[in-house]
Amino acid sequence: MQLLEKIKQKRIRACVMGLGYVGLPLALAFVRAGYRVVGLDTNCSRVRDLREAKSPILDVSSQSLAEELETDRLEFTCDQRVLAEVDTVSVCVPTPLGKTGDPDLSFVQSAVESIRRHRRRGQLYVLESTTYPGATEEIVLPVLSEGGWRAGEEFHLVFSPERVDPGNERYAVRNIPKVVGGVTPKCTDYACALYEGAVVQIVQVASPRVAEMVKLLENTFRSVNIALMNEVAKMCHLLEVDVWEVIEAAKTKPFGFMPFYPGPGLGGPCIPVDPVYLSWKVRQAGFEARFIELADEVNNSMPRFVVELTSKALRKMGKAIERARILLVGVAYKADVSDIRESPALDVWIGLERLGAVVSYSDPYVPEIDAPPIKAHSRPISADTLREYDCVVVLANHKSLDRECIHAHASCIVDTRNAFADFERNERLFKL
């Protein structure tokens, strides 16, 4: 039976490589679509936890994981030989930046090499990991074409970018439109058939290169506009204007304006990284992406600005930042997640310590930090805890944040996320 018919009849066995914040929700979406699914990860400890219905990410509850395991259509393994037994492979591995700031595709290359070693004819391969325009055809296609194999004949290759937003309770895999760009029209058709049962809308584009550019445009758009708001925040601070009030008023315009918000800097695996993939790629062709690079510069300056704001706030309270005890509240890169990758909180922490401050943190989603040179455990928010500190700096506006307790008992508050918008301003509260 041809693969397309097997997909339509829900008779395939689908594999998802990489079981993090992208791969695990996708695996469950495929199970709910009626497919048999095997989740593959090189981390055998994670695989053991998943087999016991212990979810490693907040967006997938252990209860929902247990329910899908009970269907007997979901299994997990760290044995790559399973790649020879499946019909489709979705690659959802990390694509960070290397130490030099250039794209690091080593995880993708390793995954593709594993596929090559165990491949069989007729399989569909979908790369979901973010990369630069051209990477699917320049890096993945040549490896899978070894031995004279042809895309659209012996195998099918597609790029379909993940669009996961961790912590977003409104949008998940099911109701986020899926962009699909295959190496050949036949490849695209097969991938569209695969996703039809798992997502509500599919958006076909002409090629993997277009799909890759779509993903980078989405996050570059966010990066550039957040940078604009970060710069506006600095301007408003200089002009003694409340930037949050300005944005709230501006967004009442029914056309021509879309609200973005300032903060202590960009974090997470996407927005600080994806625009760099694009600027790196076009630099190879002799083009300077000035908007992207300027936005990156502005966003990277925000942790330093928060440090300066904290120092200024302490001085107004009659205290020096040297030897000041400071509590950072919310060290995840954004609200209601446990991810500290690229979190600006870590840069704020290091900046404060360089000025002689003694820094601790509180975050219910991050019980401990082991990110050298920072190694610490979270402290609970309480009246007694807050009285130990000279200043509290709010960096992530978690829903569970005890604003009343902080407002009542902190001797100095620096609010970088407008967490205290509904509280009366006083001499102890300083906003970005």
HELIX and SHEET records of a PDB file:
HELIX    1   1 LEU A    3  LYS A    8  1                                   6    
HELIX    2   2 GLY A   23  ARG A   32  1                                  10    
HELIX    3   3 CYS A   44  ARG A   51  1                                   8    
HELIX    4   4 SER A   62  LEU A   69  1                                   8    
HELIX    5   5 GLN A   80  ALA A   84  5                                   5    
HELIX    6   6 SER A  106  HIS A  118  1                                  13    
HELIX    7   7 ALA A  135  ALA A  135  1                                   1    
HELIX    8   8 THR A  136  VAL A  140  3                                   5    
HELIX    9   9 LEU A  141  LEU A  144  1                                   4    
HELIX   10  10 GLU A  146  GLY A  148  5                                   3    
HELIX   11  11 PRO A  185  GLU A  196  1                                  12    
HELIX   12  12 PRO A  208  LEU A  239  1                                  32    
HELIX   13  13 VAL A  243  ALA A  250  1                                   8    
HELIX   14  14 ASP A  274  GLN A  284  1                                  11    
HELIX   15  15 ARG A  290  LYS A  316  1                                  27    
HELIX   16  16 PRO A  344  ARG A  354  1                                  11    
HELIX   17  17 ALA A  383  LEU A  386  1                                   4    
HELIX   18  18 ARG A  403  HIS A  409  1                                   7    
SHEET    1   A 8 LEU A  74  THR A  77  0                                        
SHEET    2   A 8 ARG A  36  LEU A  40  1                                        
SHEET    3   A 8 ARG A  13  MET A  17  1                                        
SHEET    4   A 8 THR A  88  VAL A  91  1                                        
SHEET    5   A 8 GLN A 123  LEU A 127  1                                        
SHEET    6   A 8 PHE A 155  PHE A 159  1                                        
SHEET    7   A 8 LYS A 178  GLY A 182 -1                                        
SHEET    8   A 8 ILE A 202  GLN A 204  1                                        
SHEET    1   B 5 VAL A 358  SER A 362  0                                        
SHEET    2   B 5 ARG A 325  VAL A 329  1                                        
SHEET    3   B 5 CYS A 391  VAL A 394  1                                        
SHEET    4   B 5 ILE A 413  ASP A 415  1                                        
SHEET    5   B 5 LEU A 429  LYS A 431  1                                        
SHEET    1   C 2 GLU A 368  ALA A 371  0                                        
SHEET    2   C 2 ILE A 374  HIS A 377 -1                                        
END                                                                             
